[in-house]
Amino acid sequence: MLRCNNMLGQKKMAIGEFGGAPALPGEGGPVLSNGMYWLYEMSYAALNPARAMADVARLYLKNPLNPWSHTALGKTMAASAEMFERFTRRYGKPEWHIDETIVGGEHVPVHITPVWERPFCRLLHFERAFRNPPRRPQPKLVIVAPMSGHYATLLRGTVEAFLPNHDVYITEWVDARLVPLSEGRFDLDDYIDYVISILHSLGGDCHVVAVCQPAVPVLAAVARMEAEGDPYVPHSMTLMGGPIDTRINPTAVNKLAEDRGTDWFRRNVITKVPFPHPGVMRDVYPGFLQLNGFVSMNLDRHLDAHKQLFFNLVKGDGDSAQKHREFYDEYLAVMDLTAEFYLQTVDTVFVKHALPKGEMMHRGVRIDPAAIRRTALLTIEGEKDDISGVGQTEAAHALCVNIPPERKVHYLQQGVGHYGVFNGSRFRAEIAPRIADFALSSQSASASKPRIIRAVV
């Protein structure tokens, strides 16, 4: 395995991960946690009239026919009304807004269609409507999005970067509060089953990219398939900023999960979905609690951003205000996780470190990464990642001992944090091209072996 580094810098933006749950007031407890979701729903419903009035006031005060809209007082009142509406709004699942891409200098329409579906997930295909087939090979790329609070649309930039040269698929996880109890449970074992089923549906002629949290279940899924001689293993798997072994350079998030233990999370952050959601009475880790954890990690930054939004609204800086809206409409849209999936993940990955210890089980069978032989491995980390520390993802190479050395590559991107590993300018310029080259080089067993030279920096 050869390592290559890049010294380019980038401002980090952590998005939160497992183990970052906030403490409830007074350390919470089952009484408080079980009723919190219901209280949240009641307060949301109680604020509906005020939110509607604030929206009406905003529209009235911004109407150019209204003389007040041109005064400092009117602009300030309109900005205040918009801020109140945004603070009390529930942000729904964002749209993808990917209608086209550019392939070989040609604008190609993109149609998003589900091609595989289960109660808790569906696989979306970004189908490109070519007029003329491209000359360059277009490998199938399956992006496994994290199931850690945000929707898959957070990877919009990731998808856009790969579309010009790949046939892209992505997992779109379903908000647990929308899944009726009659559909059954969903835990880490089910997650692994879903990944295997998706690879089967694509006939194995694909490359899988695990972004952040899915690194562990994707590695486990490929290991199970290899151990059973499954013909549909992917040509390659790319693990990006994932917690393979959180004992290495543990971050504050990792330490929090290990110190508190699984029982603390069960007592303090698990609650039941209230009426009138379809998943009423399902045990979940609710999205609004996850959002509390995400925001608290960079609280000063978020407060400054919203203060700046208010000033931009008052002075009429529409471009800056719109950029804020676009980012936070995505960032504040969160989904519930099933309690069994969240707790099993915390226990397996962050508390027991089961995978690197060789103790991780799936349906009663031990996961053995050493069984992986046919699938090439690329791991990618960010130098300033404060969610998955440097070395945690690279640890996969030490576990997958039977992958030929020339088919294992690790890349450390200098100057980026967790978010920068899979999005942003450094990702587009430095990381995505490496993933594309790695996929092409490992397309089949008869393809040329990847040769990555160590970059001296």
C-alpha positions in Angstrom: 0.0 0.0 0.0 1.4 3.4 -1.0 0.4 6.7 0.6 0.1 10.0 -1.1 -0.5 13.4 0.5 -1.6 16.9 -0.6 -0.7 20.1 1.1 -3.6 22.2 -0.1 -5.7 23.7 2.7 -9.4 24.1 3.2 -11.7 25.5 5.8 -13.3 22.7 7.7 -17.0 22.2 8.3 -18.0 19.3 10.5 -21.4 17.9 10.1 -21.6 15.6 13.1 -21.6 11.9 13.5 -22.4 9.1 15.8 -21.6 9.5 19.5 -22.2 13.3 19.4 -25.5 13.3 21.2 -26.0 16.2 23.6 -26.7 15.8 27.3 -30.2 16.5 28.3 -30.9 19.0 31.1 -29.9 17.5 34.4 -28.5 14.5 32.6 -32.0 13.6 31.4 -33.2 10.1 32.2 -36.0 7.9 30.8 -38.9 10.1 32.1 -37.6 13.2 30.3 -36.3 11.5 27.1 -39.6 9.5 26.6 -41.7 12.6 26.8 -39.4 15.0 25.0 -40.5 14.2 21.4 -44.2 14.7 22.4 -43.3 18.1 24.0 -41.4 19.0 20.9 -44.4 18.2 18.7 -46.8 20.1 21.0 -44.6 23.2 20.9 -44.2 23.0 17.2 -48.0 22.8 16.7 -48.5 25.7 19.2 -46.2 28.0 17.3 -47.9 27.3 13.9 -50.2 30.4 14.2 -47.3 32.7 15.2 -45.2 31.3 12.4 -47.9 31.9 9.8 -48.4 35.5 11.1 -44.7 36.1 10.9 -44.6 34.9 7.3 -47.5 37.1 6.4 -45.8 40.1 8.1 -42.6 39.4 6.1 -44.4 39.3 2.8 -46.3 42.5 3.7 -43.2 44.4 4.8 -41.2 43.3 1.8 -43.8 44.3 -0.8 -42.4 47.1 -2.9 -45.8 48.7 -3.0 -45.7 49.1 0.7 -44.0 52.4 1.7 -42.7 50.8 4.9 -40.6 48.4 2.8 -38.2 51.2 1.8 -37.6 52.3 5.4 -35.0 51.1 7.9 -37.8 50.2 10.4 -39.7 48.2 7.8 -36.6 46.3 6.6 -35.7 45.5 10.3 -39.2 44.2 11.0 -39.2 42.1 7.8 -35.9 40.6 8.7 -37.1 39.9 12.3 -40.2 38.2 10.9 -38.1 36.0 8.5 -35.7 35.0 11.3 -38.6 34.0 13.6 -40.2 31.9 10.8 -36.9 30.2 10.1 -36.1 29.5 13.8 -39.4 27.8 14.4 -39.8 26.0 11.1 -39.4 22.2 10.6 -37.1 21.7 7.6 -38.3 18.9 5.3 -36.2 16.7 3.0 -34.4 18.9 0.4 -34.7 18.3 -3.3 -31.7 17.1 -5.3 -31.9 19.9 -7.9 -29.7 18.0 -10.3 -31.2 18.3 -13.7 -28.2 18.0 -16.0 -24.5 17.4 -16.1 -21.7 18.0 -18.6 -20.1 15.0 -20.3 -17.4 15.6 -22.8 -18.4 19.2 -23.2 -22.0 18.3 -23.8 -25.0 19.2 -21.6 -26.7 15.9 -20.7 -30.1 15.7 -19.0 -30.2 13.8 -15.7 -33.3 11.8 -14.6 -33.4 10.6 -11.0 -35.3 7.3 -10.6 -35.5 4.8 -7.8 -34.3 1.3 -8.9 -34.4 -0.6 -5.6 -36.5 -0.1 -2.5 -37.0 -1.4 1.0 -38.9 0.1 3.9 -36.0 2.1 5.3 -34.1 2.9 2.1 -34.3 3.3 -1.7 -31.5 3.3 -4.3 -31.6 6.3 -6.6 -30.1 6.2 -10.1 -28.9 9.4 -11.7 -29.7 8.3 -15.2 -28.0 10.4 -17.9 -29.9 10.7 -21.2 -27.1 10.6 -23.7 -27.5 11.6 -27.3 -24.3 9.9 -28.2 -22.6 7.3 -25.9 -19.4 8.7 -24.4 -16.1 7.3 -25.5 -14.7 7.2 -22.0 -15.7 4.2 -19.8 -18.5 5.1 -17.3 -18.1 2.8 -14.3 -21.1 2.2 -12.0 -20.5 4.0 -8.8 -22.7 3.3 -5.7 -22.5 6.0 -3.1 -23.6 4.8 0.3 -24.7 7.9 2.1 -24.4 8.1 5.9 -27.4 7.3 8.0 -26.5 9.7 10.8 -29.1 12.4 10.9 -28.8 14.4 7.6 -30.5 13.4 4.3 -28.6 12.0 1.4 -28.9 15.3 -0.4 -26.1 16.6 1.8 -23.9 14.7 -0.8 -25.3 16.7 -3.7 -21.9 18.1 -4.4 -20.4 14.6 -4.2 -22.9 13.3 -6.8 -22.3 16.3 -9.1 -18.6 15.7 -9.0 -18.9 12.1 -10.2 -21.7 12.4 -12.8 -19.5 13.5 -15.7 -17.6 10.2 -15.7 -19.7 7.7 -13.8 -23.0 6.0 -13.8 -24.0 7.2 -10.3 -26.3 5.5 -7.7 -26.9 6.6 -4.1 -28.7 5.3 -1.1 -31.5 7.5 0.2 -32.4 6.5 3.7 -35.9 7.0 4.9 -36.8 9.1 8.0 -37.7 6.5 10.7 -40.7 8.5 11.9 -42.3 7.9 8.5 -42.0 4.1 8.7 -44.9 2.3 10.4 -44.1 -0.2 13.1 -45.7 -2.9 11.0 -42.6 -2.7 8.7 -40.4 -4.2 11.5 -37.1 -3.2 13.0 -33.9 -1.8 11.3 -30.5 -2.3 12.9 -26.9 -2.6 11.8 -27.4 -6.1 10.6 -30.2 -4.9 8.4 -28.0 -2.1 7.1 -25.4 -4.7 6.0 -28.2 -6.8 4.4 -29.4 -3.8 2.5 -25.8 -3.1 1.1 -25.5 -6.7 0.0 -28.9 -6.6 -1.6 -28.1 -3.4 -3.5 -24.8 -4.9 -4.8 -26.8 -8.0 -6.0 -29.3 -5.9 -7.7 -26.5 -4.2 -9.8 -24.9 -7.6 -10.6 -21.6 -6.7 -8.9 -20.3 -4.7 -11.9 -19.9 -1.6 -9.8 -17.7 0.3 -7.3 -18.9 1.2 -3.9 -18.1 4.5 -2.1 -18.9 4.7 1.7 -19.0 8.2 3.0 -18.2 8.5 6.7 -20.4 6.3 8.9 -21.2 3.6 6.3 -17.5 2.6 6.1 -18.0 -0.1 8.8 -21.2 -1.7 7.4 -19.8 -1.5 3.8 -16.6 -3.2 4.8 -18.6 -5.8 6.7 -20.9 -6.4 3.8 -18.0 -7.0 1.3 -16.3 -9.2 3.8 -19.4 -11.4 4.2 -19.8 -11.6 0.4 -16.2 -12.6 -0.1 -16.3 -15.2 2.7 -19.2 -16.8 0.9 -17.7 -16.6 -2.5 -20.4 -14.3 -3.7 -19.9 -13.5 -7.4 -21.4 -10.0 -7.0 -18.7 -8.3 -4.9 -17.8 -4.8 -6.2 -14.6 -4.2 -8.2 -13.5 -1.7 -5.5 -14.6 0.0 -2.3 -13.6 3.5 -1.3 -13.9 4.3 2.4 -14.0 8.1 3.2 -13.5 9.5 6.7 -15.0 6.4 8.3 -14.7 5.1 11.9 -13.1 1.7 11.2 -10.9 1.8 14.3 -11.8 4.7 16.7 -9.0 3.7 19.1 -6.6 5.5 16.7 -6.3 9.2 17.4 -9.7 9.3 19.1 -11.7 12.6 18.7 -13.9 14.3 21.2 -16.9 12.5 19.6 -15.3 9.1 19.9 -14.3 9.7 23.5 -17.8 10.9 24.4 -19.4 7.7 23.1 -16.8 5.4 24.8 -17.0 7.3 28.2 -20.8 7.3 28.4 -21.4 3.8 27.1 -24.4 2.5 25.3 -26.8 2.5 28.3 -26.4 6.2 28.7 -27.6 6.8 25.2 -30.4 4.4 25.6 -31.6 6.2 28.7 -31.1 9.8 27.6 -31.7 10.1 23.8 -34.1 7.4 22.8 -37.8 8.2 22.7 -40.9 7.2 20.8 -42.4 8.8 17.7 -45.5 10.7 18.6 -48.8 10.9 16.8 -49.6 11.8 14.0 -46.5 10.5 12.2 -46.8 7.2 10.4 -44.1 5.7 12.6 -46.0 6.5 15.8 -44.6 4.6 18.9 -41.4 3.5 17.1 -38.3 3.9 19.3 -36.0 6.5 17.7 -33.1 8.8 18.2 -35.0 11.9 17.1 -33.6 14.4 14.5 -34.1 17.5 16.6 -31.8 16.0 19.3 -29.2 15.1 16.7 -29.4 18.7 15.4 -28.7 20.0 18.9 -25.5 17.9 18.9 -24.5 19.1 15.4 -25.0 22.8 16.2 -23.3 22.6 19.6 -20.1 21.4 18.0 -19.7 24.8 16.2 -22.2 27.0 18.2 -20.3 30.3 17.8 -20.0 29.8 14.1 -23.7 29.2 13.7 -24.7 32.1 15.9 -22.4 34.4 13.8 -23.9 33.1 10.6 -27.5 33.9 11.7 -26.5 37.3 13.0 -24.9 38.0 9.6 -28.1 36.8 7.9 -30.1 39.4 9.9 -27.8 42.2 8.9 -27.8 41.1 5.2 -31.6 41.1 5.2 -31.7 44.6 6.6 -29.3 46.0 4.1 -30.8 44.1 1.2 -27.9 41.9 0.4 -30.0 39.2 -1.3 -27.1 37.1 -2.7 -25.5 36.6 0.7 -28.9 35.9 2.3 -29.8 33.3 -0.4 -26.5 31.5 0.1 -27.3 31.3 3.8 -30.8 30.0 3.1 -29.5 27.3 0.8 -26.9 26.0 3.2 -29.1 26.0 6.3 -32.2 24.6 4.5 -29.9 21.6 4.0 -28.1 21.6 7.3 -31.2 22.0 9.5 -33.1 19.2 7.7 -32.7 16.1 9.8 -34.2 12.7 10.1 -34.9 10.3 12.9 -32.8 7.1 13.3 -34.2 3.8 14.6 -33.1 3.3 18.2 -31.8 -0.3 17.5 -29.6 0.9 14.6 -28.2 3.8 16.5 -27.5 1.9 19.7 -26.0 -1.1 17.9 -23.7 1.2 15.9 -22.6 3.0 19.0 -21.9 -0.2 20.9 -20.2 -2.1 18.0 -18.1 0.7 16.5 -17.4 3.2 19.3 -17.7 1.3 22.6 -16.5 -2.3 21.8 -14.4 -1.6 18.7 -15.7 -4.9 17.5 -14.5 -4.7 13.9 -10.8 -4.1 14.5 -10.8 -6.6 17.3 -12.2 -9.3 15.1 -15.3 -9.6 17.2 -18.0 -8.0 14.9 -20.9 -10.3 14.1 -23.5 -10.3 11.4 -26.5 -12.7 11.8 -24.4 -14.9 14.1 -21.4 -15.0 11.7 -18.1 -13.3 12.5 -17.0 -10.6 10.1 -13.5 -11.4 8.7 -12.0 -8.6 6.6 -9.1 -11.0 5.8 -11.6 -12.8 3.5 -11.6 -9.9 1.1 -9.4 -10.7 -1.9 -11.1 -9.6 -5.1 -12.2 -6.1 -4.2 -9.6 -3.3 -4.3 -9.5 -0.9 -1.4 -9.0 2.9 -1.3 -9.2 4.8 1.9 -9.4 8.6 2.2 -9.0 10.9 5.2 -8.8 14.6 6.0 -5.9 16.0 7.9 -8.2 18.2 10.1 -11.1 15.8 10.5 -12.5 16.2 14.0 -15.1 13.5 13.6 -13.0 10.5 12.4 -9.4 11.1 13.4 -6.5 10.5 11.1 -5.6 6.8 10.9 -9.1 5.5 11.8 -10.1 4.9 8.2 -6.6 3.8 7.1 -6.9 1.0 9.7 -8.9 -0.9 7.1 -5.7 -1.8 5.3 -4.3 -3.6 8.3 -7.6 -5.7 8.5 -7.8 -6.5 4.8 -4.5 -8.4 4.7 -5.3 -10.6 1.7 -5.9 -7.7 -0.8 -2.8 -7.5 -3.0 -0.6 -4.5 -1.9 -0.8 -3.0 -5.4 -4.6 -2.9 -5.1 -4.6 -1.0 -1.8 -4.2 2.8 -1.7 -4.5 5.3 1.1 -4.8 9.1 0.5 -4.6 11.8 3.2 -5.9 15.2 2.0 -4.1 18.0 3.7 -6.0 21.0 5.0 -9.5 19.6 5.1 -11.9 18.6 7.9 -14.6 16.0 7.9 -16.9 17.8 5.4 -14.0 18.5 3.0 -13.4 14.8 2.6 -16.5 14.4 0.4 -17.5 18.0 -0.6 -16.0 21.3 -1.6 -13.3 22.6 -3.9 -10.6 20.3 -2.5 -12.8 17.3 -3.0 -13.6 18.2 -6.6 -10.0 19.1 -7.5 -8.0 16.5 -5.5 -10.1 13.6 -4.2 -12.8 12.9 -6.8 -10.2 12.5 -9.6 -8.3 10.0 -7.5 -11.4 8.0 -6.8 -12.3 8.0 -10.6 -8.8 6.8 -11.5 -8.8 4.1 -8.9 -12.2 2.8 -10.1 -11.0 2.6 -13.7 -7.8 0.9 -12.7 -9.6 -1.8 -10.7 -12.5 -2.3 -13.1 -11.8 -6.0 -13.5 -9.3 -8.6 -12.4 -7.6 -8.3 -15.8 -7.2 -4.5 -15.7 -3.9 -2.9 -15.1 -2.9 -2.8 -11.4 -3.0 0.7 -9.9 0.4 2.2 -9.2 0.3 5.2 -6.9 3.5 7.0 -6.2 4.2 8.6 -2.9 4.0 12.3 -3.1 6.9 14.1 -1.2 5.6 17.3 0.3 
